[in-house]
Amino acid sequence: MQLVRIAGPTEEMRRLADVEGLDFERTSASRLDDDTWQVAGYATDEALEELRSRGLRTELVVPSDKLAEERETLFASIKRDESEGEA
């Protein structure tokens, strides 16, 4: 999984929910021009291939290895905060 930005024409962007391995928030969508939208989401390598085959532009924001590292840091911080709250 990696964090990506996806951009493309309205019609193709409406079909993003059909892409297996892609998780995105519709609320992150922004209009770039009359017929082009952009959205942020988490995608597997396979989902990225599918998006590109549909003619959508993809931009890697956070690669999978960095995302895993950030997730570990976040979970460690949450665990530490929970432990301190119990003391």
Summary of the structure (lengths in Angstrom):
residues: 87
radius of gyration: 16.2
end to end distance: 35.5
largest distance: 55.5
contacts: 217
relative contact order: 0.24
helix: 48%
strand: 33%
